[in-house]
Amino acid sequence: MKNKNRSTDHSPVRAALLISLGASCISLALKVAAYVLTSSTAALSDAAESVVHLFAVLFVVYGYYLSRKPADEDHHYGHERVEFFSVGAEGAIIVIAGLTIIYNAFESAILGIEIVNIGTGMILMGAAALVNLVVGLYVTRVGRRENSMITVSNGKHTLTDVWTSGGVLLALALIELTGWLFLDIVVSLLIAGYIIREAYTLLRYSVRGLMDTRNPDVDRALKSVLADEPSSRIKGWHHLRHRTSGGTTWVELHLVFEDDISLEAAHDHATRLERKLIDALKTDAVVTIHLEPDEAHDESHKVLKGANRGVDLDDFA
């Protein structure tokens, strides 16, 4: 496993998330002020999305700090899988925001629309959009550079605020020019549809991670190394399994050697292959290799027959 100082290695991620948290507070204040001044349903919808976004960022920051905790007696595999819960929670919260916006839009359609102080509202919404644009691009870039999906998802969520604020700005501008108040409701519904679509992407990532869905990039990298293994003493491999949690990939496989190889030599070959597999990945990795003899393989495995009560060993790979 690659040895890194976890307290310093991810300082860019920590800084990006804290900046995102501060920007969320500023953006929310600007949008609430815009709604109070204009009484626009679209502005209210955008402010409601920002309230949800603030809680989502708080959850993401908590999830990040929890994921950085090392393995302990109760969590032998560390705490990084909390990333999937964090991203999923953010996606679920975004869905709630979208449904809230839809509710407010229909309520305004029934009760009537009245918008005032449009010019001042546009200035405030524009300022909020600018803050989110700068911070969203920064956080997303840091997340991709540091290979942190929890940060990327937060950056993308921040950028959705830019689109929603832009939609509100466009609606207010058109209302000011044309007097068509119904545009306020139309834009609110479009914003809701957009952010719910973004939420689906985050929820899909969360579910796939919690279900240990095969990562095709990781699978391709591992199999490429195994296919290029030049050692004539290694006869083959099977039962390759892997899953990635946060910044760590866990890899297991069975490696078949010539029958007459010594345990020391087989271990040396396996250790060198382990290093190649780790180097082929973008994450840290823990590789566990089960050494097996070639001709005696089937005979040796007879002792495992019926060991599991319900599922055969081969069904796990």
N, C-alpha and C positions, 0 to 999 in steps of 0.2 A: 504494500500500500504506500502510495506517495506520502512523504512526511512533510506536512505543512503546518505552520503556526496558524491555527484557526482564529486566533484573536486578532491577527493583523492581516492575514491574507485576503480577507473579504471586506476590508475597511471601505473600499469604493461602493460595495453593495449597501453596507450599513449607512454610509453618508447619503447615498441616493434615496434610500427609503425614508430617512429622516427629513431630507429636503422635500420629498413628496408629501410627507405629513404636514410640514409647515405650509406648503403651497395649497394643500387642500383646505386648511383653515382660512387662508387669505381669499381663495376663490369662493368659498362658501359665504364669507362675509360680504363680498362684492355682489354676489347673486341675490342674497337676501335683501340687500339694500335696493337692488334693481327691481325686485318684485314689490317691495313696500312702496316704492315711488311710482311704479307703473300700473300695478294691479293686473299685470299680464299673466294669463294662464301658462303660456309658454315659459315665461321667466320663472314662475312658480315651479313648473315641471323641472326646469334646469336646476333650480335651487334644491328641490327634493332629491334629484339625482346626486347632487354634491353632498347632501347630508349622508346619504347611503355610502357615497364614495369615501367620506371621512371615516366612517365606521369600518369600512373595508380596509382602508390603509392601516388603521389601528390594529386590526386583526392580522394583517400581513406583517407588520413590524413585530408583533408578538410571535408570530409563526417563524419569522426569520431568526430571532434570538433563541427560540426554543430549538430550531433545527441545528444551531451551531453548538449545542451542548454535546459533549463527547458521550460515547457509549458508557453505560454504567451497569450495575448489577441487575437492574430491572429491564434495561433496554440494551441488549447485547449488540443489536444492529444500529445503535445510535438513535437519533431523533429526527432524521432528515425527511422521513415520510410525512411529517406534519406539513410539508410543502404542498402535498396533494390536497390535504384538508383545507389549507389556507386558500389555495387557488379556487377550490370548489366552493368554499364559503363566499369568496368574493363574487364568483359567478352567480350564486344564489341570491346574494344581496342585490346585484345588478338587476336580476329578474324582478325582484320586489320593487325596485325603483321604476322599472318600465311599467309594471302594472299600476303603480301609484300615479304615474303620469297619465296613463289611459283613463283612469278613474277621474282625475281632475279635469281632463279635457271634456269628457262627457258631462260632468257636472256643470262646467262653464257653458256648454252648448244648451243645457236645459234652463239654467238660471239666468243666462245672458252674459254678455261680455262688455266690459268698460275699461279702456286703457287710457292712462294719462302720463304726462312727463316722459314721452317716448325718447326724446333726445338725451336726457340725463340717463335713462335706463340703458340706452345703447352704449354710452360711454362706459358705464360700469360693466356691462356684459362683455364689451370689447377688452377691457382690462383683465377680466377673469379669463377670457379665452387666451390672451397673450401669455399670462402666467402659466396656464396649463400646457400650452404649446411648448414653451421653453423647457419646462420641467418634464413633461411627458417624453419629449425626444431625448433628453438627457438620461432619464431613468431607463428607458428602453435600450439605449445604446450601452449603458453600463451593464444591464442585465444580460444582453447578448455577448458582450465581451467577457463577462465573468461566468457565462454559462449558468445563469441563475434564472430559472423559469418563474420563480416567485416574484422576482424583480421585473422581468419582462411583462408579466401579466399586469402588474401594478402600473407600469408605464403605459401599456395599451389602454388600461382603464382610464388613466389620466388623459390620454389623447381622445378618448370618446367624449370627454367633457368639451374639448375644442370643437368637435363637430356639433354637439348639442348647443353650445353657446353660439356657434356660427349660424345654426338654424334659427335660433331666437333672434339674433341680430338681423338676419334677412327678413324674418317675419315682421319685426318692428319697423324696419325700413319700408317694406311694402305697405304696411298699414298706414304709416305716416304719409306715404305718397298717394295711396289709393283710397284709404278709409275702409278697406275690406277687413272688418274685424274677424271674420270667420277664418282668416289665415292663421290666427293665433292658435286655433284648435287643430287645424291641419298640420301645422309644424309640430305641435305637441305630440300628435299621433305618429308622425314620421320619426321623431326623436325616440319615442318609446320602442318602435320597431327596430331601429338601428341598435340601441343598446341591448335589447333582448337577444339580437343576433350575436353580438359580442359576448354576451353571457354564455351562450351555447358553446362557443369555442373554449372558454375557460372550464365549463362543466365537463366537456368531453375530455379535456386533458386530465382533469382531476379523476374522473372515473377510470380512464385507461391506466393511469398511474396506480390507483388503488387496486386495480385488478391485475397488476403486473403484466400488462399487455407488452408484447415483444416490441422493442425499439429497433426498427429496421436498420438504422445507421450503426448502432452498436453491434447488431447481429452481423452486418456486412463486414465491419472492421475485424471482428473476432474470427470469422470464417476465412477472411483473407489471410490472416496470420497463420491459421492452422493449415490452409492449403499450401502455403509457401514454406512450411517447416521442412528443412533439408535433411534432418537426421535420419539415417537409414535404420537406426535402432528403434525408432518409433513406427509401429505398424499401422496405427490408425487412432481414431478418437470417436467417441459417441456420447450421448446423454449431455450435450451442451445445453446449459440453461443460464439465463442471466436476467437481472432486473436492476433498474436504476432508481435510486431514491436520492433526490437532491443532487449533491455533488459526488456521490459514490455509486459505482456499479459493482454488483455482486455477481461473480461468474463461477460456475461449476462445470466440470466436464470429466469424463473418464478417458484416460490415455493408455493405449495398448502398446506394450514393449515386446521385443524378442524375449523368448523364454530364458535364455542363458545370460541375460544382462544382470549385473549386480544391483542390489538395492541402492548403493551409493551412486552408481553411474546413472540409474534411472532417475534418482532424485535430482542429480545435477542437470540432466536433460529437461526435466519437468520445471525446475526453477528458472532455467534460461528461457523456456517457453513462456512461463508466467510473466517474466519481465517484458517480453515482446508483446504479450496480450495487453498488459497495463499501458505500455507506451503507445499502443494503437488507439487508445480511447482518449476522449477529451476530458473525462472525469477521473477522479481517483478510483481505484479499483481494489477489490479483495478477490483473489483468484484461488479457488480450491480445486486441486487436481487429484483424482483417484487413480492410482497406478494399478495396471492390470497386466498379467502375462498373456501372450497371444494364444497359443494352443490350449493352455489350461484354463482359459477364460470361462467357458461354459461350465466346466466341471467345478470350478471354484465358486461359481455363483449359485450352484444348486442349494447351498446352505440357506440362501435367501428366499427360496420358494415357500410361499405361505407365511412369510414373516409379518407382512401387513395383513390386517383383517379384511379390508375391502378392496384395496387398489393395488395392482401389481406394480413393481418398481418401474417397469418399462412405460407404464401409463403416465408417469410423472415427467417424462422427457420427450 
